[in-house]
Amino acid sequence: MTNRDTILHFEEMNELYKHINVPISTSNPNLHIYRFSDFTNNSIRSIQPHTKDFHQISFIEKFGSSQLNINDRKVDQLDRVLYSISPNHIYSWRRDLDIEGYILNFKQDYLPSAPKDFQHQFSFFNLNNLNAVPVENSCETRVAAIFEELYTEYHKPKNRFSEEVLKHYLQIVLYKCLHLYQKRKETVGELPISQRLFVKYKNLIDNYYLTKRTIKEYAALLHVTPNHQSSQKSFNG
Protein backbone atom coordinates (compact mmCIF):
# COMPACT_ATOMS: atom_id res chain seq x y z
CA MET A 1 0.00 0.00 0.00
CA THR A 2 1.28 3.46 -0.90
CA ASN A 3 0.09 7.00 -0.25
CA ARG A 4 -0.09 9.24 -3.31
CA ASP A 5 -0.73 12.76 -2.01
CA THR A 6 -3.27 11.53 0.60
CA ILE A 7 -4.94 9.15 -1.89
CA LEU A 8 -4.26 5.58 -0.79
CA HIS A 9 -3.14 3.08 -3.39
CA PHE A 10 -3.43 -0.70 -3.06
CA GLU A 11 -1.35 -2.91 -5.30
CA GLU A 12 -2.79 -6.21 -4.08
CA MET A 13 -6.21 -7.35 -2.90
CA ASN A 14 -4.97 -8.64 0.44
CA GLU A 15 -3.48 -5.20 1.20
CA LEU A 16 -6.93 -3.69 0.85
CA TYR A 17 -8.57 -6.39 2.97
CA LYS A 18 -6.03 -5.84 5.73
CA HIS A 19 -6.57 -2.09 5.65
CA ILE A 20 -10.37 -2.34 5.95
CA ASN A 21 -9.99 -5.10 8.55
CA VAL A 22 -12.22 -7.65 6.89
CA PRO A 23 -11.28 -11.22 7.94
CA ILE A 24 -10.70 -12.61 4.46
CA SER A 25 -7.75 -13.15 2.16
CA THR A 26 -7.10 -14.71 -1.21
CA SER A 27 -4.38 -17.09 -2.31
CA ASN A 28 -5.15 -16.14 -5.91
CA PRO A 29 -3.68 -12.66 -6.58
CA ASN A 30 -5.73 -12.31 -9.77
CA LEU A 31 -9.28 -13.12 -8.64
CA HIS A 32 -11.36 -13.00 -5.51
CA ILE A 33 -15.05 -12.74 -4.64
CA TYR A 34 -16.61 -12.17 -1.24
CA ARG A 35 -19.87 -10.97 0.28
CA PHE A 36 -20.64 -7.79 2.20
CA SER A 37 -21.73 -10.14 4.98
CA ASP A 38 -18.05 -11.11 5.37
CA PHE A 39 -17.48 -7.73 7.05
CA THR A 40 -17.59 -7.84 10.85
CA ASN A 41 -18.21 -5.33 13.62
CA ASN A 42 -14.46 -4.75 13.72
CA SER A 43 -14.24 -3.91 10.01
CA ILE A 44 -14.01 -0.22 9.20
CA ARG A 45 -17.21 1.60 8.26
CA SER A 46 -15.65 3.95 5.71
CA ILE A 47 -12.50 4.43 3.66
CA GLN A 48 -10.87 7.56 2.30
CA PRO A 49 -10.33 8.08 -1.46
CA HIS A 50 -8.11 5.38 -2.91
CA THR A 51 -7.05 3.62 -6.10
CA LYS A 52 -6.03 0.03 -6.71
CA ASP A 53 -4.23 -2.07 -9.30
CA PHE A 54 -7.22 -4.32 -9.97
CA HIS A 55 -10.77 -4.04 -11.24
CA GLN A 56 -13.89 -4.39 -9.13
CA ILE A 57 -17.48 -5.29 -9.95
CA SER A 58 -20.01 -5.23 -7.14
CA PHE A 59 -23.61 -6.34 -7.18
CA ILE A 60 -25.51 -4.47 -4.47
CA GLU A 61 -28.81 -6.07 -3.61
CA LYS A 62 -29.57 -3.90 -0.57
CA PHE A 63 -27.83 -0.55 -0.23
CA GLY A 64 -29.37 0.94 2.91
CA SER A 65 -27.74 4.23 3.93
CA SER A 66 -24.40 3.35 2.35
CA GLN A 67 -22.62 5.87 0.16
CA LEU A 68 -20.10 5.44 -2.64
CA ASN A 69 -17.96 8.16 -4.15
CA ILE A 70 -16.53 7.44 -7.59
CA ASN A 71 -14.18 10.24 -8.63
CA ASP A 72 -16.05 12.37 -6.06
CA ARG A 73 -19.44 11.57 -7.61
CA LYS A 74 -21.80 10.61 -4.82
CA VAL A 75 -23.73 7.39 -5.39
CA ASP A 76 -26.48 6.38 -2.99
CA GLN A 77 -29.88 4.69 -2.86
CA LEU A 78 -28.84 1.99 -5.30
CA ASP A 79 -30.58 -1.26 -4.49
CA ARG A 80 -30.12 -3.88 -7.23
CA VAL A 81 -27.20 -2.20 -8.97
CA LEU A 82 -23.99 -3.33 -10.62
CA TYR A 83 -21.14 -0.88 -10.31
CA SER A 84 -17.67 -1.16 -11.81
CA ILE A 85 -14.39 0.36 -10.65
CA SER A 86 -11.20 0.39 -12.72
CA PRO A 87 -7.64 1.16 -11.60
CA ASN A 88 -8.18 4.66 -13.04
CA HIS A 89 -11.02 5.52 -10.66
CA ILE A 90 -10.63 7.29 -7.32
CA TYR A 91 -12.99 5.52 -4.98
CA SER A 92 -14.25 5.92 -1.42
CA TRP A 93 -17.20 4.55 0.52
CA ARG A 94 -19.22 4.54 3.71
CA ARG A 95 -20.86 1.21 4.54
CA ASP A 96 -24.27 0.57 6.05
CA LEU A 97 -24.09 -2.45 8.36
CA ASP A 98 -27.07 -3.98 6.55
CA ILE A 99 -25.66 -3.70 3.03
CA GLU A 100 -26.05 -6.92 1.03
CA GLY A 101 -24.40 -8.23 -2.11
CA TYR A 102 -21.10 -9.33 -3.61
CA ILE A 103 -17.70 -7.79 -4.34
CA LEU A 104 -15.67 -9.27 -7.20
CA ASN A 105 -12.03 -8.20 -7.58
CA PHE A 106 -9.87 -9.27 -10.50
CA LYS A 107 -6.88 -8.33 -12.62
CA GLN A 108 -7.52 -8.09 -16.33
CA ASP A 109 -4.49 -10.26 -17.12
CA TYR A 110 -6.48 -13.14 -15.67
CA LEU A 111 -8.69 -13.10 -18.76
CA PRO A 112 -7.73 -14.78 -22.03
CA SER A 113 -8.37 -11.55 -23.99
CA ALA A 114 -5.43 -9.24 -24.58
CA PRO A 115 -5.21 -6.44 -21.99
CA LYS A 116 -5.10 -3.76 -24.70
CA ASP A 117 -8.60 -4.80 -25.82
CA PHE A 118 -10.11 -4.90 -22.35
CA GLN A 119 -11.11 -1.25 -21.90
CA HIS A 120 -12.65 -1.13 -25.36
CA GLN A 121 -14.50 -4.42 -25.00
CA PHE A 122 -15.85 -3.79 -21.50
CA SER A 123 -16.47 -0.08 -21.80
CA PHE A 124 -18.44 0.19 -18.54
CA PHE A 125 -15.03 0.49 -16.83
CA ASN A 126 -14.20 3.57 -18.91
CA LEU A 127 -13.97 6.87 -17.06
CA ASN A 128 -16.16 8.54 -19.69
CA ASN A 129 -19.06 6.11 -19.28
CA LEU A 130 -21.70 5.17 -16.76
CA ASN A 131 -20.23 3.04 -13.98
CA ALA A 132 -23.42 2.19 -12.11
CA VAL A 133 -26.04 0.15 -13.95
CA PRO A 134 -29.44 -0.59 -12.35
CA VAL A 135 -30.58 -4.21 -12.55
CA GLU A 136 -34.24 -4.56 -13.50
CA ASN A 137 -36.46 -6.75 -11.36
CA SER A 138 -36.74 -9.26 -14.20
CA CYS A 139 -32.93 -9.71 -14.25
CA GLU A 140 -32.19 -9.60 -10.53
CA THR A 141 -32.60 -13.32 -9.83
CA ARG A 142 -30.27 -14.35 -12.65
CA VAL A 143 -27.61 -11.75 -11.79
CA ALA A 144 -27.66 -12.83 -8.13
CA ALA A 145 -27.41 -16.48 -9.22
CA ILE A 146 -24.33 -15.79 -11.38
CA PHE A 147 -22.51 -14.10 -8.50
CA GLU A 148 -23.52 -16.86 -6.09
CA GLU A 149 -22.31 -19.55 -8.51
CA LEU A 150 -18.95 -17.81 -8.85
CA TYR A 151 -18.74 -17.35 -5.07
CA THR A 152 -19.50 -21.05 -4.48
CA GLU A 153 -17.02 -22.19 -7.12
CA TYR A 154 -14.30 -19.93 -5.75
CA HIS A 155 -14.63 -21.06 -2.15
CA LYS A 156 -15.02 -24.80 -2.62
CA PRO A 157 -11.98 -27.17 -2.67
CA LYS A 158 -9.96 -26.74 -5.84
CA ASN A 159 -9.30 -29.36 -8.50
CA ARG A 160 -7.28 -29.31 -11.73
CA PHE A 161 -10.12 -27.65 -13.63
CA SER A 162 -10.94 -24.98 -11.05
CA GLU A 163 -8.85 -22.25 -12.66
CA GLU A 164 -10.55 -22.58 -16.04
CA VAL A 165 -13.99 -22.76 -14.45
CA LEU A 166 -13.35 -19.56 -12.51
CA LYS A 167 -12.17 -17.78 -15.65
CA HIS A 168 -15.35 -18.94 -17.35
CA TYR A 169 -17.53 -17.54 -14.58
CA LEU A 170 -15.62 -14.26 -14.61
CA GLN A 171 -16.30 -13.89 -18.31
CA ILE A 172 -19.99 -14.63 -17.73
CA VAL A 173 -20.15 -11.82 -15.16
CA LEU A 174 -18.37 -9.41 -17.51
CA TYR A 175 -20.60 -10.16 -20.47
CA LYS A 176 -23.75 -9.98 -18.33
CA CYS A 177 -22.63 -6.55 -17.15
CA LEU A 178 -21.91 -5.57 -20.74
CA HIS A 179 -25.39 -6.66 -21.81
CA LEU A 180 -27.07 -4.60 -19.08
CA TYR A 181 -24.77 -1.66 -19.77
CA GLN A 182 -25.67 -1.70 -23.47
CA LYS A 183 -29.38 -1.79 -22.60
CA ARG A 184 -28.82 1.23 -20.36
CA LYS A 185 -27.05 3.06 -23.18
CA GLU A 186 -29.92 2.32 -25.53
CA THR A 187 -32.33 3.86 -23.03
CA VAL A 188 -30.22 7.01 -22.88
CA GLY A 189 -29.93 6.90 -26.67
CA GLU A 190 -33.70 7.16 -26.98
CA LEU A 191 -33.65 10.60 -25.36
CA PRO A 192 -33.73 13.74 -27.52
CA ILE A 193 -30.29 14.79 -28.77
CA SER A 194 -30.05 17.74 -26.38
CA GLN A 195 -30.77 15.52 -23.36
CA ARG A 196 -28.33 12.83 -24.52
CA LEU A 197 -25.61 15.47 -24.82
CA PHE A 198 -26.38 16.78 -21.36
CA VAL A 199 -26.20 13.28 -19.82
CA LYS A 200 -22.79 12.73 -21.45
CA TYR A 201 -21.64 16.18 -20.33
CA LYS A 202 -22.63 15.55 -16.71
CA ASN A 203 -20.86 12.18 -16.78
CA LEU A 204 -17.67 13.78 -18.09
CA ILE A 205 -17.76 16.39 -15.32
CA ASP A 206 -18.12 13.62 -12.73
CA ASN A 207 -15.02 11.90 -14.07
CA TYR A 208 -12.75 14.79 -15.11
CA TYR A 209 -13.61 17.66 -12.79
CA LEU A 210 -10.15 17.47 -11.17
CA THR A 211 -8.23 17.92 -14.42
CA LYS A 212 -10.58 19.68 -16.85
CA ARG A 213 -12.16 22.98 -15.84
CA THR A 214 -13.28 24.72 -19.04
CA ILE A 215 -16.21 24.36 -21.43
CA LYS A 216 -13.68 24.13 -24.28
CA GLU A 217 -12.10 20.99 -22.82
CA TYR A 218 -15.45 19.23 -22.38
CA ALA A 219 -16.63 20.33 -25.81
CA ALA A 220 -13.57 18.63 -27.32
CA LEU A 221 -14.46 15.39 -25.55
CA LEU A 222 -18.04 15.64 -26.82
CA HIS A 223 -16.96 16.64 -30.35
CA VAL A 224 -19.04 19.84 -30.32
CA THR A 225 -18.16 23.54 -30.34
CA PRO A 226 -17.77 25.36 -27.01
CA ASN A 227 -20.67 27.68 -27.87
CA HIS A 228 -22.93 24.69 -28.56
CA GLN A 229 -21.96 23.01 -25.30
CA SER A 230 -22.46 26.22 -23.32
CA SER A 231 -25.97 26.59 -24.71
CA GLN A 232 -26.79 22.97 -23.79
CA LYS A 233 -25.56 23.54 -20.25
CA SER A 234 -27.76 26.63 -19.87
CA PHE A 235 -30.79 24.92 -21.38
CA ASN A 236 -30.57 21.97 -18.99
CA GLY A 237 -30.10 24.07 -15.88
C-alpha positions, 0 to 999 in steps of 0.5 A: 500500500502506498500514499499518493498525495493523501490518496491511498493506493493498493497494489494487491487485494490482500493489502486492501482487505487488511486495511479495511480489517475484513477477515478474508484473504485470497491465495489467488492474486488475480481473482477473488469474490466475497460478500458484504456479509463477510465484514464484521463489527471490527471492520471499518465503516468507511475508507478515504479516497483510494485507487487500486491495481485491480478491477472491481465489480459489485452487485448491491442487492440492498444498499441501505444508507451506504454511500459510494464516491466514484471520482467524487461523484456521490452514489447512494440509494442503489438497491439492485445495482452493478457498479464497476471500478477500474484502476483509473477511478478514485474511490471511497465509501461509507458502509451501512451495516445492513448492506447486502451483495457481492464484491468481485475483484480481479486483474484483467491479465487473468482473462484470455483476452489481450489487456489492450482490448479490455477497456474497449471491450468492456467499456463500462469500466471507462472513465467517460461512461456510466459506472453504475447500472441498475438491474431490472427486477426481471434480471435480478434473480439471474444476476444474483445467481451468477454471482452466487455460482462464482462465489461457491465455485471460488470457495469450494476445494480446488481441483485441476479444472478450477482455474478454467472454471473460474475464468469462465464464470468471470467472463460470464459476469463481464458479459452480463454486465456488458449486456445490461450496460448496453441496454442502459445506453440504448435507453439514454440513446432514446432521449432527444439529442439535447438531453443525450448530450447533457447526460454525457456532459454531466458524466464527463464532469463527474469523471474529469472535474479534477483535471478539466475545468473549461467548457472548451475541454469538455466540448472537445471530448463531446466533439461539439463547439464550445458555444454549442456546449455552453448553450446545452448547459444553460438549457438543462439548468 
